């Protein structure tokens, strides 16, 4: 029987690709939050609070995505 230490790990390329996917998800969702907040500022005249809330929500969604994705990877292995 093999123990946990002998399991093959993912290749370096796969690890780099996963890290870039997770990092870019935070950036993309934060930028989307910025634009949504800027649109909300234009509609409701809440400047700058819409942008601040939009970026915060986008960043929070990015963190939630990373946590969900890492949980899925843990279940897989």
C-alpha positions, -999 to 999 in steps of 0.1 A, spaced: 0 0 0 12 35 -8 10 61 19 0 97 14 36 109 9 41 88 -22 13 103 -42 25 119 -73 21 157 -72 8 178 -101 33 190 -126 50 224 -122 32 236 -153 -2 227 -139 6 244 -106 17 276 -124 -15 275 -145 -37 271 -114 -19 299 -96 -24 323 -126 -60 313 -129 -67 320 -93 -48 353 -93 -65 365 -125 -99 357 -111 -94 383 -83 -82 409 -108 -110 403 -133 -138 403 -107 -124 434 -90 -122 453 -124 -158 441 -131 -168 454 -97 -151 488 -105 -171 492 -137 -204 481 -121 -197 506 -93 -188 534 -117 -221 527 -136 -240 528 -103 -223 560 -94 -235 575 -127 -270 564 -122 -275 571 -85 -250 600 -80 -233 581 -51 -197 589 -61 -173 574 -49 -192 549 -28 -205 528 -57 -169 522 -69 -157 514 -34 -186 489 -29 -182 475 -64 -145 468 -60 -150 453 -25 -178 430 -38 -156 420 -67 -127 412 -45 -149 393 -21 -163 372 -50 -127 365 -61 -118 352 -27 -149 331 -25 -141 316 -59 -106 308 -48 -119 291 -16 -145 271 -35 -119 261 -62 -93 250 -36 -120 230 -17 -129 213 -49 -93 204 -55 -89 190 -20 -120 168 -26 -105 156 -59 -72 145 -44 
